[in-house]
Amino acid sequence: MTNHPVPPPAHPPGQPGVPESAGHTGLGQAAGPTGPAQAPGPSERAQAPDSPGPAPGPATPGPAQPPGAPGPAPAPQAPAGEGLPAQEQPSPTRDALVSLREEVGKAVVGQHATITGLVIGLLCQGHVLLEGVPGVAKTLLVRTLGAGLDLDMKRVQFTPDLMPGDITGSLVYDARTAEFSFREGPVFTNLLLADEINRTPPKTQAALLEAMEERQVTVDGDARRLPDPFMVIATQNPVEYEGTYPLPEAQLDRFLLKLLLPLPERAEEVEVLYRHAHDFDPRDLAAAGVRAVADAEALARARAEVKQVQVGPEVLGYIVDLCRATRTSPSLALGVSPRGATALLATSRAWAWLSGRSYISPDDVKALAHSTLRHRVQLRAEAELEGVSAESVLDGVLASVPVPR
């Protein structure tokens, strides 16, 4: 889905109109994050990956919305529908990252919660799995994110004949020097888009494991560091499984977030067609007016600020209780591991910082629970036959575990 800098004209009577805010607000929406087609200013707060609806913003920075829920909104909304306290201390770095949704909105309509999830992934030095049907602007979203952050981005189309060396790089013999030299693969970048990652065999999928966990690639015994920041953004098609190789649980656990990209609302889809009708070219982001609002140095400063966000012992206990509850659920064959608990702590911390606060609340944890944990649990076969989903199990866990006061 694409956006165009030229505003749509007033629609004639009887014609479908495109509302001024045709999407959701906030930094992002995943399946986790959603947001508005007309992006608000830098002073507005982000939208969380998994909670639906709008959220207030400017002057007194208000609530934000978690990555992953659909539905437009005039301004970012707080996780789980709860209002968040006003921003305690101004942060130009945070304002720059929040304003990123405005830049991405010049090329992508909606999906603001997904943008939030991707920003959280960068802040936590994690990786993100995007799941959505073809044609919902997954590739364009990542390309625009890279342009808005002045980061290098490379895309690899994963196919059944792709080899590990095609991703990591390989040693090449140089006849002139009679020596082998290392030729870097596409993994040596800031944002690696692994398009349809489940279409390649496990051997090639596993080539990413070291890069995702250790931030390095080892070839012929030599470890080569990857650039910083580095993030793998993998995509999956949820409706086509023929000829695919499902990701093993060990690799799914390497992804910090799994974000679900919804189909656009009617108004958003009208906006997409309007912009295409006015010569928008998704391959020319500069013509759409996309510019860099932050860079790698700003991200490094943001990570340092995120580390200053405080977490109380009662919130730590709440995170542990949620994860332990998944391990005893009768519907699950595999619950959340301790790595999942640390991931939920990290994403909640980043979300609290994006919301303008210096501490984590239980609402931050609930806002990020679905997008952080949905891919870390495995349903029992009998539960799947009964129509139980990971989302419904997580809903039950969140409802059953007491929330600290």
C-alpha positions as CSV (number, residue, x, y, z in Angstrom):
1,M,0.0,0.0,0.0
2,T,1.4,3.3,-1.0
3,N,1.1,6.9,-0.1
4,H,1.5,10.1,-2.1
5,P,2.4,13.6,-1.0
6,V,-0.4,15.2,-3.0
7,P,-3.6,15.4,-0.8
8,P,-6.7,13.9,-2.4
9,P,-9.3,16.3,-3.8
10,A,-12.7,16.7,-2.4
11,H,-14.9,13.9,-3.7
12,P,-18.0,14.7,-5.8
13,P,-21.4,13.9,-4.3
14,G,-22.1,10.2,-4.4
15,Q,-18.4,9.3,-4.7
16,P,-16.5,7.5,-1.9
17,G,-14.4,10.0,0.0
18,V,-11.0,9.5,1.5
19,P,-11.0,10.8,5.1
20,E,-8.1,13.0,6.1
21,S,-6.8,10.5,8.5
22,A,-7.2,7.3,6.6
23,G,-5.2,5.1,8.8
24,H,-4.0,4.7,12.4
25,T,-1.7,6.9,14.4
26,G,1.3,6.1,16.4
27,L,4.6,4.7,15.4
28,G,3.2,1.5,14.3
29,Q,0.8,-1.4,14.3
30,A,1.7,-5.0,14.4
31,A,-0.2,-8.1,14.6
32,G,0.6,-7.3,16.3
33,P,1.0,-3.0,15.2
34,T,-1.9,0.0,13.3
35,G,-2.0,3.8,12.7
36,P,-3.4,6.7,10.7
37,A,-2.9,7.4,7.0
38,Q,-2.3,11.0,7.8
39,A,0.6,11.0,10.2
40,P,0.6,13.3,13.2
41,G,3.5,15.4,14.3
42,P,6.6,14.4,16.2
43,S,5.2,15.3,19.6
44,E,2.5,12.6,19.4
45,R,3.1,9.3,20.9
46,A,3.6,6.0,19.2
47,Q,1.0,3.2,18.6
48,A,1.7,-0.2,20.1
49,P,2.0,-3.3,18.1
50,D,-1.0,-5.2,19.3
51,S,-3.7,-2.9,20.5
52,P,-6.5,-1.6,18.3
53,G,-7.9,1.9,18.1
54,P,-6.6,5.5,18.2
55,A,-4.7,7.4,20.7
56,P,-4.3,10.9,21.8
57,G,-1.1,12.8,21.2
58,P,0.4,16.3,20.9
59,A,0.8,18.9,23.6
60,T,0.6,16.6,26.5
61,P,1.9,13.3,25.0
62,G,-0.9,10.8,25.6
63,P,-1.5,7.1,25.3
64,A,0.0,5.0,22.6
65,Q,-1.3,1.9,20.9
66,P,0.5,-1.5,20.8
67,P,1.8,-3.0,17.5
68,G,-0.6,-5.4,16.0
69,A,-4.2,-4.3,16.0
70,P,-6.2,-3.0,13.1
71,G,-8.4,0.1,12.8
72,P,-7.8,3.8,12.1
73,A,-7.3,6.4,14.7
74,P,-6.7,10.1,15.0
75,A,-3.7,9.8,17.3
76,P,-1.7,7.2,19.1
77,Q,-3.5,5.1,21.6
78,A,-2.4,3.5,24.9
79,P,-1.9,-0.2,25.2
80,A,-5.0,-2.2,26.1
81,G,-7.1,1.0,25.8
82,E,-5.5,2.4,29.0
83,G,-4.4,6.0,29.2
84,L,-0.6,6.6,29.7
85,P,0.9,9.3,31.8
86,A,2.3,12.4,30.0
87,Q,5.9,12.4,28.9
88,E,8.1,13.0,31.9
89,Q,11.2,14.3,30.1
90,P,11.4,15.7,26.6
91,S,13.6,13.6,24.2
92,P,14.5,14.9,20.7
93,T,15.6,11.3,19.9
94,R,12.2,9.9,20.8
95,D,10.4,12.7,18.9
96,A,12.5,11.9,15.8
97,L,11.5,8.2,16.0
98,V,7.9,9.0,16.6
99,S,7.9,11.4,13.6
100,L,9.1,8.4,11.5
101,R,5.5,7.4,10.9
102,E,4.9,10.6,9.0
103,E,7.8,9.8,6.7
104,V,6.7,6.2,6.1
105,G,3.1,7.5,5.6
106,K,4.4,9.3,2.4
107,A,4.8,5.9,0.8
108,V,2.6,3.5,2.9
109,V,-1.0,3.9,3.8
110,G,-1.8,2.7,7.3
111,Q,0.3,-0.1,9.0
112,H,1.5,2.3,11.7
113,A,1.4,-0.3,14.4
114,T,3.7,-2.4,12.3
115,I,6.1,0.5,12.1
116,T,6.0,0.7,15.9
117,G,6.9,-3.0,16.1
118,L,9.8,-2.5,13.7
119,V,11.1,0.5,15.7
120,I,10.8,-1.6,18.9
121,G,12.8,-4.3,17.2
122,L,15.6,-1.8,16.4
123,L,15.6,-0.4,19.9
124,C,15.9,-3.9,21.4
125,Q,18.4,-5.1,18.8
126,G,16.0,-7.9,17.9
127,H,14.5,-9.3,14.7
128,V,10.9,-9.2,13.4
129,L,8.7,-11.8,11.6
130,L,6.0,-10.2,9.4
131,E,3.0,-12.3,8.4
132,G,0.5,-11.1,5.9
133,V,-1.1,-11.9,2.6
134,P,0.7,-10.8,-0.6
135,G,0.1,-7.1,-1.6
136,V,-0.1,-5.4,1.8
137,A,3.2,-3.5,1.3
138,K,5.6,-5.5,3.4
139,T,8.5,-4.9,1.1
140,L,7.7,-1.2,0.6
141,L,7.3,-0.8,4.3
142,V,10.8,-2.0,5.0
143,R,12.3,0.0,2.2
144,T,10.7,3.1,3.4
145,L,11.7,2.4,7.0
146,G,15.3,2.1,5.8
147,A,15.1,5.4,4.0
148,G,13.5,7.2,7.0
149,L,16.3,6.0,9.2
150,D,19.1,6.4,6.7
151,L,20.0,2.7,7.0
152,D,21.2,0.3,4.3
153,M,18.6,-2.2,3.3
154,K,18.9,-5.3,1.2
155,R,16.2,-7.8,0.1
156,V,16.7,-11.5,-0.5
157,Q,13.9,-13.5,-2.2
158,F,14.1,-16.9,-0.4
159,T,13.6,-19.7,-2.9
160,P,13.9,-23.6,-2.8
161,D,17.3,-23.4,-4.6
162,L,18.9,-20.7,-2.4
163,M,22.1,-21.8,-0.8
164,P,23.6,-20.6,2.6
165,G,26.5,-18.9,0.8
166,D,24.0,-16.8,-1.2
167,I,23.1,-15.1,2.1
168,T,26.2,-15.1,4.2
169,G,28.8,-14.7,1.5
170,S,31.6,-17.1,0.4
171,L,35.3,-17.5,-0.4
172,V,36.1,-16.7,-4.0
173,Y,39.4,-17.7,-5.7
174,D,41.2,-14.8,-7.3
175,A,43.3,-16.1,-10.2
176,R,45.4,-12.9,-10.2
177,T,46.6,-13.2,-6.7
178,A,46.2,-17.0,-6.4
179,E,44.4,-16.5,-3.1
180,F,40.9,-16.8,-1.8
181,S,39.1,-13.7,-0.8
182,F,35.8,-13.3,1.1
183,R,32.9,-11.9,-0.9
184,E,30.2,-10.5,1.4
185,G,26.7,-11.7,1.1
186,P,23.5,-9.6,1.4
187,V,23.5,-10.3,5.2
188,F,26.1,-7.5,5.6
189,T,23.6,-4.7,5.8
190,N,21.5,-2.9,8.4
191,L,18.0,-4.2,7.4
192,L,17.9,-7.6,5.8
193,L,14.4,-8.3,4.3
194,A,14.2,-12.1,4.1
195,D,11.2,-12.3,1.8
196,E,9.1,-15.5,2.2
197,I,11.7,-17.1,4.4
198,N,9.7,-20.3,4.7
199,R,10.2,-21.1,1.0
200,T,13.8,-22.1,1.4
201,P,15.0,-25.4,2.9
202,P,16.0,-25.6,6.6
203,K,19.7,-25.7,5.7
204,T,19.5,-22.2,4.2
205,Q,17.2,-20.9,6.9
206,A,19.8,-22.1,9.5
207,A,22.4,-19.9,7.8
208,L,20.7,-16.9,9.5
209,L,20.9,-18.3,13.0
210,E,24.4,-17.2,13.8
211,A,23.8,-13.8,12.2
212,M,20.6,-13.3,14.2
213,E,22.1,-14.4,17.5
214,E,25.7,-13.5,17.4
215,R,25.7,-10.5,14.9
216,Q,28.5,-12.2,13.0
217,V,29.1,-14.6,10.1
218,T,31.8,-17.4,10.4
219,V,33.3,-18.5,7.1
220,D,36.3,-20.8,7.0
221,G,36.9,-20.4,10.7
222,D,37.0,-16.6,10.5
223,A,34.2,-14.6,12.3
224,R,33.2,-11.4,10.5
225,R,31.1,-8.8,12.4
226,L,27.9,-7.5,10.9
227,P,27.1,-3.8,10.8
228,D,25.3,-2.1,13.7
229,P,22.4,-1.8,13.7
230,F,21.5,-5.1,12.2
231,M,18.0,-6.6,12.0
232,V,16.4,-9.4,10.0
233,I,12.9,-8.7,8.9
234,A,11.4,-12.0,7.6
235,T,8.1,-12.3,5.8
236,Q,5.6,-15.2,5.6
237,N,2.4,-15.8,3.6
238,P,-0.2,-17.2,6.0
239,V,-2.5,-18.7,3.3
240,E,-0.1,-20.7,1.1
241,Y,1.9,-23.6,2.6
242,E,2.5,-25.8,-0.4
243,G,6.2,-26.1,-1.2
244,T,7.2,-24.3,2.0
245,Y,9.4,-25.3,5.0
246,P,7.9,-24.2,8.3
247,L,10.4,-22.5,10.6
248,P,11.5,-24.7,13.5
249,E,10.7,-23.6,17.0
250,A,14.3,-22.8,17.7
251,Q,14.4,-20.3,14.8
252,L,11.1,-18.8,15.6
253,D,12.3,-18.1,19.1
254,R,15.1,-16.0,17.6
255,F,12.5,-13.5,16.4
256,L,11.8,-10.8,19.0
257,L,8.3,-10.0,17.5
258,K,5.8,-11.6,15.2
259,L,3.6,-8.9,13.6
260,L,0.5,-9.6,11.7
261,L,-0.3,-7.2,8.8
262,P,-4.0,-6.8,8.3
263,L,-5.8,-5.9,5.1
264,P,-6.5,-2.2,4.8
265,E,-9.7,-0.6,5.7
266,R,-11.9,0.6,2.8
267,A,-10.9,4.3,3.2
268,E,-7.2,3.2,3.3
269,E,-7.6,1.2,0.1
270,V,-9.3,4.1,-1.6
271,E,-6.4,6.2,-0.6
272,V,-4.0,3.6,-2.1
273,L,-5.8,3.7,-5.4
274,Y,-5.9,7.5,-5.4
275,R,-2.2,7.8,-5.0
276,H,-1.5,5.3,-7.7
277,A,-3.9,7.2,-10.0
278,H,-1.7,10.3,-9.4
279,D,1.5,8.6,-10.6
280,F,3.0,7.4,-7.4
281,D,5.9,5.1,-8.0
282,P,6.7,2.8,-5.1
283,R,10.2,2.3,-6.5
284,D,11.0,6.1,-6.2
285,L,10.8,7.0,-2.6
286,A,12.6,10.3,-3.1
287,A,9.8,11.5,-5.4
288,A,7.3,10.7,-2.7
289,G,9.2,13.1,-0.4
290,V,10.6,10.5,2.0
291,R,13.6,11.8,3.9
292,A,15.7,10.6,6.8
293,V,14.5,11.8,10.2
294,A,17.0,9.7,12.2
295,D,20.2,7.6,11.7
296,A,22.3,4.9,13.3
297,E,23.7,7.4,15.9
298,A,20.2,8.4,16.9
299,L,19.3,4.8,17.3
300,A,22.3,4.2,19.5
301,R,21.3,7.2,21.7
302,A,17.7,5.8,21.8
303,R,18.9,2.4,23.0
304,A,20.9,4.1,25.8
305,E,17.8,6.0,26.9
306,V,15.7,2.8,26.8
307,K,18.1,1.1,29.2
308,Q,17.4,3.8,31.7
309,V,13.7,2.8,31.9
310,Q,13.0,1.4,35.3
311,V,11.2,-1.8,36.1
312,G,9.9,-2.7,39.5
313,P,10.0,-6.2,41.1
314,E,6.2,-6.6,40.9
315,V,6.3,-6.1,37.1
316,L,9.2,-8.5,36.8
317,G,7.1,-11.0,38.7
318,Y,4.1,-10.3,36.5
319,I,6.2,-11.1,33.3
320,V,7.4,-14.3,34.8
321,D,3.9,-15.4,35.9
322,L,2.6,-14.8,32.4
323,C,5.3,-16.9,30.8
324,R,5.0,-19.7,33.4
325,A,1.2,-19.8,32.9
326,T,1.7,-20.7,29.2
327,R,3.8,-23.7,30.3
328,T,0.9,-25.2,32.3
329,S,-1.8,-24.4,29.8
330,P,-3.6,-27.6,28.7
331,S,-3.9,-26.3,25.2
332,L,-0.2,-25.8,24.7
333,A,2.5,-28.4,24.0
334,L,5.2,-25.8,24.3
335,G,5.1,-22.7,26.5
336,V,7.2,-19.6,26.6
337,S,10.9,-20.1,27.4
338,P,12.9,-17.8,29.7
339,R,14.2,-16.2,26.5
340,G,10.6,-15.2,25.7
341,A,10.4,-13.7,29.2
342,T,13.5,-11.5,28.6
343,A,12.1,-10.6,25.2
344,L,8.8,-9.4,26.8
345,L,10.8,-7.4,29.3
346,A,12.8,-5.7,26.5
347,T,9.8,-4.9,24.3
348,S,7.8,-3.6,27.2
349,R,10.7,-1.3,28.2
350,A,11.0,0.0,24.6
351,W,7.3,0.6,24.4
352,A,7.3,2.5,27.8
353,W,10.1,4.7,26.4
354,L,8.2,5.4,23.2
355,S,5.2,6.3,25.3
356,G,7.3,8.9,27.1
357,R,7.7,7.3,30.5
358,S,10.7,6.3,32.6
359,Y,9.1,3.1,34.1
360,I,7.3,0.0,32.9
361,S,3.7,-0.5,33.9
362,P,1.7,-3.8,33.7
363,D,-0.2,-2.2,30.8
364,D,3.0,-2.0,28.8
365,V,3.5,-5.8,29.3
366,K,-0.1,-6.6,28.2
367,A,0.3,-4.3,25.2
368,L,3.3,-6.3,23.9
369,A,2.4,-9.8,25.1
370,H,0.7,-11.0,21.9
371,S,3.3,-9.8,19.4
372,T,6.2,-11.0,21.6
373,L,4.8,-14.4,22.6
374,R,2.4,-15.6,19.9
375,H,5.2,-17.3,17.9
376,R,6.9,-18.8,21.0
377,V,4.0,-21.2,21.9
378,Q,3.0,-24.4,20.2
379,L,-0.6,-25.7,20.3
380,R,-1.4,-29.3,21.0
381,A,-2.8,-31.2,18.0
382,E,-6.2,-31.8,19.7
383,A,-6.5,-28.1,20.6
384,E,-5.9,-27.1,17.0
385,L,-8.6,-29.5,15.9
386,E,-11.0,-27.8,18.3
387,G,-10.2,-24.4,16.8
388,V,-8.1,-23.1,19.6
389,S,-5.5,-20.5,18.5
390,A,-2.4,-19.1,20.1
391,E,-4.1,-15.7,20.3
392,S,-7.0,-17.1,22.3
393,V,-4.7,-19.0,24.7
394,L,-2.7,-15.8,25.3
395,D,-6.0,-13.9,25.9
396,G,-6.9,-16.5,28.6
397,V,-3.5,-16.3,30.2
398,L,-3.7,-12.5,30.4
399,A,-7.1,-12.7,31.9
400,S,-6.1,-15.3,34.5
401,V,-2.8,-14.0,35.8
402,P,-3.4,-11.3,38.5
403,V,-2.2,-7.9,37.6
404,P,0.0,-6.2,40.2
405,R,-1.1,-2.9,41.6
